């Protein structure tokens, strides 16, 4: 048993905004290495029009491959019913639907208002999906580069609506606006509204507060976190959004605190090597991969 669950979102959130395309065979090798390092939940791609995000054109093939990896929950993102149907056909175990709390971001990203997007997800939840988990992710929950401040009442309303028909709900700091005090306050408010349906946290490190926000969420009882190897990531429809929380640093933070992740750091560094060799021109980040593990550090995996 692990104390926290970390979902690696690099193959989706990390690559969707990368300037360089990762070849399909390299993606498969990378995902296999991530699984080998102990990651038990991997978001491998999104079912969006390839003309909009070419990096996601091979998602169905990647989902099929990831399903062959023992013990891995294969996650995919879908923005609408068509994407959801494609995710089901491909065999995803879990499908995440992003519902932006920012009206401007929602209209830019999916050409729908937040209310329309909630209804889109409701329709997907009514579609037969035996054994497939549905997650409603409230994106731009802490602020938006297009709109600026996002009222907490809007986040609460959307989270409550999603909790009616989703298996779980997550809050996402899509553009890296959150701070630890805000994280604590908003997670506490949403949890009081929807209880245990609130499971996940998705933070970006755009302004350097990703780890601090993850720790703040942990202190509020969150035990499921998204992160991206090398800090890859960003939203194509949110100017200025960059870098997810770095998987390697997040794992080290928790493990150094005695919080068990089930992820082997040395194996994680090897997986990072596959990433950087596949798209060597793409900048990657991370303190622990560069500094190395502290002398005497022992990890029990």
PAFI-867541 format. One record per residue: residue in one letter; x negated, y negated, z of N, C-alpha, C in turn. Coordinates in pm, whole numbers. Layout:
! PAFI-867541
REC type     nx     ny     nz    cax    cay    caz     cx     cy     cz
REC    a      X      Y      Z      X      Y      Z      X      Y      Z
...
//
This chain:
! PAFI-867541
REC type     nx     ny     nz    cax    cay    caz     cx     cy     cz
REC    x    -83    121      0      0      0      0    -87   -126      0
REC    x    -43   -226    -76   -113   -354    -77    -35   -456      4
REC    x   -106   -558     48    -40   -666    125     22   -769     32
REC    x    -37   -787    -86     19   -878   -186     15   -809   -323
REC    x    104   -853   -411    108   -801   -547     66   -913   -642
REC    x    -38   -886   -720    -85   -986   -816    -53   -939   -957
REC    x     16  -1024  -1032     48   -995  -1171    -48  -1074  -1260
REC    x   -123  -1003  -1341   -215  -1067  -1435   -136  -1116  -1557
REC    x   -136  -1247  -1579    -60  -1305  -1690   -149  -1354  -1804
REC    x   -278  -1324  -1796   -370  -1370  -1899   -333  -1329  -2041
REC    x   -293  -1202  -2062   -260  -1162  -2199   -140  -1237  -2258
REC    x    -57  -1296  -2173     54  -1377  -2224     27  -1526  -2203
REC    x     32  -1572  -2081     17  -1715  -2053   -123  -1764  -2089
REC    x   -221  -1678  -2069   -358  -1716  -2099   -386  -1731  -2247
REC    x   -336  -1635  -2326   -368  -1634  -2469   -273  -1719  -2554
REC    x   -154  -1749  -2502    -57  -1820  -2586   -104  -1961  -2622
REC    x   -189  -2018  -2538   -235  -2155  -2562   -382  -2161  -2600
REC    x   -445  -2043  -2611   -587  -2039  -2646   -606  -2084  -2792
REC    x   -719  -2148  -2817   -747  -2196  -2952   -796  -2083  -3044
REC    x   -835  -1971  -2984   -888  -1860  -3062   -803  -1736  -3039
REC    x   -770  -1667  -3148   -688  -1547  -3139   -772  -1427  -3097
REC    x   -720  -1349  -3003   -786  -1226  -2963   -733  -1112  -3050
REC    x   -819  -1038  -3116   -773   -926  -3199   -698   -822  -3115
REC    x   -603   -756  -3178   -520   -658  -3106   -602   -549  -3038
REC    x   -702   -489  -3104   -781   -386  -3034   -853   -440  -2911
REC    x   -899   -565  -2917   -965   -626  -2802   -866   -649  -2689
REC    x   -744   -688  -2723   -639   -704  -2621   -616   -573  -2547
REC    x   -606   -466  -2624   -580   -335  -2564   -694   -295  -2470
REC    x   -817   -316  -2513   -932   -281  -2429   -934   -365  -2302
REC    x   -900   -494  -2315   -897   -583  -2200   -789   -540  -2101
REC    x   -670   -514  -2152   -559   -474  -2065   -590   -341  -1995
REC    x   -652   -249  -2069   -690   -121  -2008   -792   -143  -1895
REC    x   -885   -236  -1915   -984   -267  -1811   -918   -334  -1691
REC    x   -820   -420  -1716   -747   -483  -1605   -675   -377  -1522
REC    x   -611   -283  -1591   -544   -174  -1520   -645    -91  -1441
REC    x   -760    -69  -1502   -865      8  -1435   -919    -60  -1311
REC    x   -909   -193  -1308   -955   -269  -1192   -854   -267  -1078
REC    x   -734   -214  -1106   -634   -202  -1001   -513   -292  -1016
REC    x   -507   -367  -1124   -387   -450  -1145   -271   -361  -1184
REC    x   -165   -368  -1106    -50   -280  -1125     67   -349  -1193
REC    x     52   -477  -1220    155   -550  -1293     84   -644  -1389
REC    x    111   -630  -1519     43   -711  -1621    147   -765  -1718
REC    x    148   -897  -1733    235   -960  -1832    159   -960  -1964
REC    x    199   -875  -2056    116   -846  -2173    149   -932  -2294
REC    x    261  -1004  -2292    294  -1087  -2408    432  -1145  -2397
REC    x    474  -1215  -2501    608  -1273  -2505    671  -1247  -2640
REC    x    803  -1231  -2638    878  -1206  -2761    937  -1337  -2811
REC    x    850  -1413  -2874    885  -1543  -2932    851  -1539  -3081
REC    x    906  -1631  -3161    875  -1631  -3304    724  -1646  -3328
REC    x    663  -1554  -3401    517  -1560  -3427    473  -1690  -3493
REC    x    563  -1751  -3570    524  -1877  -3636    505  -1989  -3534
REC    x    571  -1977  -3418    554  -2076  -3312    430  -2047  -3229
REC    x    410  -1920  -3193    294  -1880  -3112    232  -1756  -3176
REC    x    142  -1775  -3274     83  -1662  -3348     14  -1558  -3259
REC    x    -38  -1602  -3145   -110  -1511  -3055    -20  -1400  -3001
REC    x    112  -1420  -3008    206  -1323  -2953    269  -1233  -3060
REC    x    216  -1238  -3182    275  -1162  -3293    269  -1011  -3271
REC    x    171   -965  -3194    152   -820  -3175    210   -769  -3043
REC    x    298   -846  -2980    344   -811  -2846    410   -673  -2839
REC    x    491   -638  -2938    558   -507  -2934    456   -394  -2932
REC    x    352   -406  -3012    246   -304  -3015    171   -300  -2881
REC    x    147   -417  -2824     75   -424  -2697    159   -365  -2584
REC    x    289   -391  -2583    378   -332  -2482    373   -179  -2492
REC    x    384   -128  -2613    382     17  -2633    252     77  -2582
REC    x    140      9  -2608     11     58  -2558      6     53  -2406
REC    x     46    -60  -2348     38    -77  -2202    122     26  -2128
REC    x    229     70  -2191    314    173  -2128    239    305  -2109
REC    x    131    326  -2184     56    451  -2171    -41    447  -2052
REC    x    -57    331  -1991   -151    318  -1880    -80    358  -1750
REC    x   -128    458  -1680    -58    509  -1562    -48    405  -1451
REC    x     71    398  -1394     92    314  -1276    104    166  -1302
REC    x    114    124  -1429    121    -19  -1462    263    -59  -1496
REC    x    312   -164  -1429    440   -223  -1465    415   -321  -1579
REC    x    474   -296  -1693    451   -376  -1813    556   -487  -1819
REC    x    506   -610  -1815    594   -727  -1810    584   -803  -1942
REC    x    697   -855  -1989    699   -940  -2108    791  -1058  -2082
REC    x    763  -1167  -2152    848  -1286  -2140    942  -1292  -2259
REC    x   1065  -1338  -2235   1162  -1358  -2342   1236  -1489  -2317
REC    x   1260  -1569  -2423   1330  -1695  -2404   1479  -1689  -2435
REC    x   1526  -1575  -2491   1666  -1567  -2534   1705  -1420  -2554
REC    x   1831  -1398  -2596   1882  -1262  -2612   1804  -1185  -2718
REC    x   1771  -1249  -2829   1696  -1180  -2933   1561  -1132  -2880
REC    x   1492  -1219  -2807   1365  -1180  -2747   1382  -1069  -2646
REC    x   1490  -1074  -2569   1519   -972  -2468   1543   -836  -2535
REC    x   1619   -838  -2643   1645   -713  -2715   1516   -653  -2770
REC    x   1428   -739  -2821   1299   -691  -2872   1214   -633  -2758
REC    x   1219   -698  -2640   1144   -649  -2524   1195   -512  -2481
REC    x   1328   -494  -2483   1387   -365  -2447   1347   -258  -2548
REC    x   1352   -291  -2676   1315   -195  -2781   1168   -153  -2767
REC    x   1084   -248  -2729    941   -218  -2717    910   -135  -2593
REC    x    998   -143  -2491    980    -62  -2372    925   -134  -2250
REC    x    942   -267  -2244    894   -342  -2126    966   -294  -2001
REC    x    892   -287  -1890    953   -249  -1762   1021   -367  -1694
REC    x    972   -485  -1723   1024   -606  -1658   1020   -719  -1760
REC    x   1125   -800  -1763   1132   -913  -1855   1152  -1041  -1774
REC    x   1066  -1138  -1799   1074  -1267  -1731   1137  -1371  -1823
REC    x   1231  -1444  -1768   1295  -1553  -1843   1256  -1686  -1779
REC    x   1189  -1775  -1851   1158  -1906  -1795   1276  -2001  -1810
REC    x   1317  -2059  -1700   1425  -2158  -1702   1370  -2285  -1640
REC    x   1349  -2385  -1723   1285  -2507  -1674   1381  -2592  -1593
REC    x   1333  -2641  -1480   1412  -2734  -1400   1407  -2875  -1456
REC    x   1313  -2897  -1547   1300  -3027  -1614   1382  -3026  -1743
REC    x   1473  -3118  -1755   1559  -3124  -1874   1475  -3149  -2000
REC    x   1381  -3242  -1991   1299  -3275  -2108   1213  -3157  -2152
REC    x   1154  -3088  -2055   1071  -2972  -2087   1156  -2860  -2146
REC    x   1273  -2838  -2090   1360  -2732  -2139   1401  -2755  -2284
REC    x   1438  -2879  -2313   1481  -2911  -2450   1364  -2904  -2547
REC    x   1244  -2938  -2502   1125  -2930  -2586   1083  -2786  -2609
REC    x   1096  -2704  -2506   1045  -2567  -2508   1140  -2470  -2577
REC    x   1268  -2473  -2539   1364  -2373  -2590   1484  -2435  -2660
REC    x   1483  -2567  -2676   1592  -2637  -2744   1726  -2615  -2675
REC    x   1719  -2600  -2543   1840  -2584  -2462   1826  -2666  -2335
REC    x   1938  -2708  -2278   1935  -2772  -2147   1911  -2663  -2043
REC    x   1870  -2700  -1921   1855  -2598  -1817   1983  -2518  -1794
REC    x   2098  -2586  -1800   2226  -2517  -1778   2253  -2416  -1889
REC    x   2223  -2455  -2012   2242  -2363  -2125   2148  -2243  -2114
REC    x   2027  -2268  -2065   1931  -2159  -2051   1975  -2061  -1942
REC    x   2031  -2113  -1834   2085  -2025  -1730   2192  -1934  -1789
REC    x   2278  -1990  -1872   2384  -1909  -1933   2326  -1809  -2033
REC    x   2217  -1845  -2100   2150  -1752  -2191   2099  -1631  -2113
REC    x   2039  -1656  -1997   1988  -1546  -1915   2104  -1464  -1859
REC    x   2212  -1531  -1823   2330  -1459  -1772   2381  -1360  -1879
REC    x   2384  -1407  -2004   2426  -1320  -2113   2333  -1202  -2131
REC    x   2203  -1225  -2115   2105  -1116  -2125   2126  -1014  -2014
REC    x   2156  -1063  -1894   2176   -974  -1780   2298   -884  -1800
REC    x   2395   -932  -1879   2515   -852  -1909   2485   -746  -2014
REC    x   2379   -769  -2092   2341   -674  -2197   2285   -548  -2131
REC    x   2323   -430  -2177   2272   -307  -2113   2119   -305  -2109
REC    x   2065   -283  -1989   1919   -278  -1973   1883   -180  -1863
REC    x   1919    -53  -1879   1898     45  -1772   1752     56  -1729
REC    x   1730     36  -1600   1596     53  -1543   1501    -61  -1568
REC    x   1543   -165  -1641   1456   -278  -1671   1486   -394  -1576
REC    x   1382   -442  -1512   1395   -551  -1414   1402   -686  -1486
REC    x   1487   -774  -1436   1499   -909  -1492   1455  -1010  -1386
REC    x   1360  -1095  -1424   1313  -1201  -1335   1350  -1337  -1395
REC    x   1408  -1421  -1312   1433  -1559  -1350   1325  -1648  -1291
REC    x   1247  -1712  -1376   1136  -1797  -1328   1174  -1943  -1347
REC    x   1185  -2015  -1238   1216  -2158  -1245   1088  -2233  -1275
REC    x   1069  -2272  -1401    946  -2340  -1440    957  -2491  -1416
REC    x    844  -2559  -1421    831  -2701  -1386    905  -2733  -1256
REC    x    899  -2640  -1161    973  -2656  -1036    914  -2766   -947
REC    x    788  -2802   -973    721  -2898   -885    686  -3029   -955
REC    x    730  -3042  -1080    701  -3162  -1156    679  -3129  -1302
REC    x    682  -3232  -1388    676  -3210  -1532    601  -3324  -1599
REC    x    512  -3290  -1694    436  -3393  -1763    524  -3477  -1855
REC    x    639  -3426  -1893    729  -3502  -1979    825  -3589  -1897
REC    x    879  -3529  -1792    983  -3596  -1713    929  -3666  -1590
REC    x    817  -3616  -1537    766  -3667  -1410    825  -3586  -1295
REC    x    878  -3653  -1196    934  -3585  -1079   1055  -3500  -1119
REC    x   1065  -3383  -1058   1180  -3294  -1078   1253  -3284   -944
REC    x   1378  -3328   -936   1451  -3325   -809   1460  -3184   -752
REC    x   1433  -3171   -623   1439  -3039   -560   1580  -2981   -566
REC    x   1680  -3067   -569   1818  -3019   -579   1839  -2943   -710
REC    x   1772  -2988   -817   1784  -2918   -945   1721  -2780   -937
REC    x   1607  -2770   -870   1539  -2641   -853   1626  -2546   -772
REC    x   1683  -2596   -664   1769  -2514   -579   1891  -2464   -656
REC    x   1952  -2552   -733   2072  -2516   -809   2042  -2406   -912
REC    x   1930  -2422   -985   1894  -2324  -1087   1854  -2191  -1024
REC    x   1777  -2196   -916   1735  -2073   -847   1857  -1997   -795
REC    x   1953  -2069   -738   2075  -2005   -685   2155  -1941   -798
REC    x   2164  -2010   -912   2238  -1955  -1026   2170  -1828  -1077
REC    x   2038  -1831  -1091   1965  -1715  -1140   1976  -1596  -1044
REC    x   1977  -1626   -915   1984  -1519   -814   2113  -1440   -823
REC    x   2214  -1498   -887   2343  -1428   -900   2332  -1304   -987
REC    x   2242  -1306  -1087   2238  -1195  -1182   2098  -1145  -1214
REC    x   1994  -1208  -1161   1857  -1160  -1180   1816  -1071  -1063
REC    x   1724   -980  -1088   1673   -894   -981   1585   -971   -885
REC    x   1514  -1071   -938   1427  -1152   -853   1408  -1289   -919
REC    x   1363  -1384   -837   1343  -1522   -881   1203  -1566   -841
REC    x   1138  -1644   -928   1006  -1699   -898   1009  -1850   -919
REC    x    920  -1919   -851    903  -2063   -873    769  -2085   -940
REC    x    769  -2167  -1046    647  -2187  -1124    607  -2333  -1131
REC    x    480  -2358  -1102    423  -2492  -1118    355  -2499  -1254
REC    x    435  -2510  -1356    392  -2495  -1495    280  -2591  -1534
REC    x    279  -2710  -1475    184  -2813  -1519     85  -2854  -1411
REC    x     84  -2781  -1299    -15  -2808  -1196      8  -2938  -1120
REC    x    133  -2968  -1091    166  -3089  -1016    180  -3064   -865
REC    x    194  -2939   -824    229  -2908   -685    114  -2936   -589
REC    x    151  -2961   -463     55  -2967   -353    105  -2875   -243
REC    x     17  -2834   -150     57  -2734    -51    178  -2773     35
REC    x    189  -2899     73    304  -2941    154    434  -2925     75
REC    x    430  -2964    -51    547  -2951   -138    582  -2804   -159
REC    x    480  -2722   -179    501  -2578   -197    573  -2519    -76
REC    x    523  -2549     42    585  -2497    164    731  -2541    175
REC    x    754  -2669    151    888  -2724    164    986  -2660     65
REC    x    944  -2651    -62   1037  -2602   -164   1061  -2452   -152
REC    x    957  -2375   -124    978  -2232   -106   1069  -2205     14
REC    x   1050  -2283    120   1135  -2266    239   1282  -2296    206
REC    x   1303  -2404    130   1441  -2443     93   1506  -2338      4
REC    x   1432  -2292    -97   1489  -2194   -189   1514  -2061   -117
REC    x   1422  -2022    -30   1442  -1896     42   1564  -1903    133
REC    x   1588  -2018    192   1707  -2032    277   1835  -2023    194
REC    x   1822  -2052     65   1938  -2050    -25   1962  -1910    -83
REC    x   1854  -1840   -123   1873  -1711   -194   1807  -1592   -125
REC    x   1742  -1615    -11   1686  -1506     69   1579  -1426     -3
REC    x   1588  -1293      7   1483  -1205    -44   1477  -1199   -196
REC    x   1575  -1258   -263   1568  -1264   -411   1450  -1350   -456
REC    x   1406  -1442   -370   1289  -1524   -402   1165  -1440   -377
REC    x   1096  -1404   -486    981  -1315   -472    849  -1377   -513
REC    x    845  -1445   -627    717  -1476   -688    677  -1623   -691
REC    x    545  -1644   -707    488  -1777   -720    393  -1778   -839
REC    x    407  -1881   -922    323  -1895  -1042    264  -2035  -1039
REC    x    133  -2041  -1014     68  -2172  -1001    -36  -2192  -1111
REC    x    -49  -2318  -1151   -156  -2358  -1241   -258  -2441  -1163
REC    x   -381  -2436  -1210   -490  -2501  -1137   -532  -2632  -1203
REC    x   -440  -2691  -1278   -470  -2810  -1358   -538  -2920  -1278
REC    x   -494  -2938  -1155   -550  -3044  -1070   -626  -2988   -949
REC    x   -667  -2863   -961   -757  -2805   -861   -693  -2755   -734
REC    x   -560  -2748   -729   -493  -2707   -606   -429  -2568   -614
REC    x   -465  -2492   -718   -402  -2362   -737   -416  -2268   -619
REC    x   -537  -2249   -568   -558  -2157   -456   -493  -2209   -328
REC    x   -503  -2340   -306   -440  -2398   -187   -289  -2378   -191
REC    x   -231  -2392   -309    -86  -2372   -323    -49  -2226   -304
REC    x   -132  -2135   -355   -106  -1992   -337   -109  -1955   -189
REC    x   -205  -2010   -116   -214  -1982     27    -93  -2040    101
REC    x    -50  -2159     60     68  -2220    122    191  -2133     99
REC    x    205  -2080    -22    318  -1992    -52    310  -1863     30
REC    x    189  -1810     43    170  -1689    125    215  -1714    269
REC    x    180  -1830    320    217  -1864    458    368  -1881    474
REC    x    437  -1900    362    584  -1908    365    649  -1773    337
REC    x    566  -1668    329    620  -1533    313    617  -1477    173
REC    x    564  -1552     76    555  -1502    -61    447  -1394    -69
REC    x    478  -1284   -137    383  -1175   -149    360  -1131   -294
REC    x    414  -1204   -390    393  -1173   -532    344  -1298   -603
REC    x    227  -1285   -667    162  -1400   -730    122  -1369   -873
REC    x    139  -1468   -960     85  -1461  -1096    -52  -1528  -1097
REC    x   -141  -1476  -1181   -271  -1541  -1201   -325  -1497  -1335
REC    x   -429  -1567  -1381   -486  -1539  -1512   -637  -1528  -1504
REC    x   -692  -1423  -1560   -837  -1405  -1559   -905  -1524  -1626
REC    x  -1009  -1572  -1561  -1084  -1685  -1616  -1010  -1816  -1614
REC    x   -891  -1817  -1554   -813  -1941  -1550   -757  -1981  -1684
REC    x   -749  -1886  -1778   -688  -1918  -1907   -542  -1954  -1887
REC    x   -491  -2037  -1977   -347  -2059  -1975   -305  -2202  -1991
REC    x   -175  -2218  -2013   -116  -2349  -2032      6  -2338  -2119
REC    x     95  -2433  -2107    219  -2430  -2183    205  -2513  -2310
REC    x    230  -2454  -2428    217  -2531  -2553    315  -2648  -2562
REC    x    423  -2641  -2481    526  -2743  -2490    525  -2837  -2369
REC    x    414  -2838  -2296    399  -2929  -2183    261  -2993  -2191
REC    x    251  -3109  -2253    120  -3174  -2271     45  -3189  -2139
REC    x    -82  -3154  -2142   -165  -3169  -2022   -164  -3048  -1931
REC    x    -80  -2949  -1961    -77  -2828  -1878   -196  -2740  -1914
REC    x   -269  -2697  -1815   -384  -2611  -1841   -402  -2516  -1725
REC    x   -488  -2418  -1749   -537  -2326  -1650   -448  -2274  -1540
REC    x   -418  -2143  -1548   -352  -2075  -1436   -449  -2062  -1319
REC    x   -394  -2026  -1204   -478  -1984  -1092   -566  -1869  -1141
REC    x   -693  -1873  -1104   -792  -1778  -1154   -782  -1646  -1078
REC    x   -757  -1538  -1150   -737  -1408  -1086   -854  -1370   -996
REC    x   -976  -1385  -1048  -1093  -1343   -972  -1103  -1418   -839
REC    x  -1077  -1549   -842  -1086  -1629   -720   -971  -1599   -624
REC    x   -852  -1576   -681   -735  -1544   -597   -757  -1411   -524
REC    x   -805  -1311   -597   -832  -1181   -535   -937  -1195   -425
REC    x  -1044  -1269   -454  -1149  -1287   -354  -1095  -1359   -230
REC    x  -1014  -1464   -250   -959  -1536   -135   -882  -1442    -44
REC    x   -791  -1364   -103   -711  -1273    -21   -797  -1165     43
REC    x   -885  -1103    -33   -966   -994     21  -1058  -1043    131
REC    x  -1114  -1164    116  -1204  -1216    219  -1128  -1248    347
REC    x   -995  -1267    335   -911  -1292    452   -859  -1162    514
REC    x   -895  -1048    451   -845   -920    500   -706   -886    449
REC    x   -663   -956    343   -532   -931    282   -554   -842    161
REC    x   -503   -721    165   -535   -618     66   -460   -641    -65
REC    x   -535   -646   -178   -475   -665   -310   -472   -538   -393
REC    x   -557   -440   -357   -568   -318   -437   -650   -337   -562
REC    x   -716   -452   -577   -791   -484   -698   -940   -485   -667
REC    x  -1017   -411   -745  -1161   -398   -728  -1230   -516   -797
REC    x  -1297   -599   -720  -1360   -719   -775  -1469   -687   -876
REC    x  -1552   -588   -847  -1659   -553   -940  -1601   -508  -1074
REC    x  -1495   -428  -1069  -1429   -384  -1193  -1362   -502  -1264
REC    x  -1315   -597  -1184  -1253   -716  -1241  -1356   -798  -1320
REC    x  -1478   -806  -1267  -1584   -879  -1337  -1617   -812  -1471
REC    x  -1610   -680  -1475  -1635   -608  -1601  -1525   -638  -1703
REC    x  -1401   -645  -1655  -1290   -680  -1744  -1308   -821  -1797
REC    x  -1360   -910  -1713  -1387  -1047  -1756  -1488  -1048  -1871
REC    x  -1584   -957  -1865  -1683   -947  -1971  -1619   -911  -2105
REC    x  -1517   -825  -2103  -1446   -790  -2226  -1371   -912  -2281
REC    x  -1313   -990  -2191  -1242  -1112  -2232  -1337  -1210  -2300
REC    x  -1448  -1238  -2234  -1539  -1340  -2287  -1609  -1294  -2415
REC    x  -1627  -1164  -2431  -1690  -1116  -2555  -1591  -1117  -2671
REC    x  -1462  -1103  -2640  -1360  -1100  -2745  -1331  -1239  -2800
REC    x  -1331  -1340  -2713  -1309  -1478  -2759  -1415  -1568  -2694
REC    x  -1540  -1553  -2740  -1653  -1620  -2674  -1648  -1772  -2679
REC    x  -1574  -1829  -2774  -1568  -1975  -2784  -1469  -2036  -2684
REC    x  -1385  -1952  -2624  -1282  -2002  -2534  -1341  -2026  -2395
REC    x  -1323  -2146  -2340  -1378  -2172  -2206  -1305  -2093  -2099
REC    x  -1381  -2034  -2008  -1323  -1964  -1894  -1381  -2023  -1766
REC    x  -1309  -2002  -1657  -1345  -2064  -1531  -1348  -1960  -1419
REC    x  -1390  -2002  -1303  -1392  -1913  -1189  -1517  -1933  -1105
REC    x  -1499  -1951   -976  -1612  -1972   -888  -1679  -1841   -849
REC    x  -1599  -1742   -811  -1659  -1618   -760  -1733  -1541   -870
REC    x  -1687  -1540   -996  -1766  -1471  -1098  -1902  -1536  -1121
REC    x  -1910  -1666  -1102  -2036  -1737  -1125  -2128  -1730  -1002
REC    x  -2070  -1746   -884  -2150  -1748   -761  -2188  -1607   -716
REC    x  -2103  -1510   -748  -2124  -1373   -701  -2063  -1351   -564
REC    x  -2050  -1227   -527  -1993  -1193   -397  -2094  -1227   -286
REC    x  -2047  -1272   -172  -2137  -1306    -61  -2216  -1183    -14
REC    x  -2334  -1207     33  -2417  -1099     85  -2345  -1028    199
REC    x  -2340   -896    190  -2274   -819    295  -2124   -802    275
REC    x  -2069   -863    170  -1924   -851    145  -1891   -708    109
REC    x  -1796   -650    178  -1753   -514    151  -1603   -514    127
REC    x  -1566   -453     17  -1423   -447    -16  -1376   -304     -7
REC    x  -1262   -284     56  -1204   -150     70  -1087   -140    -27
REC    x  -1110    -73   -139  -1007    -61   -244   -941     75   -234
//
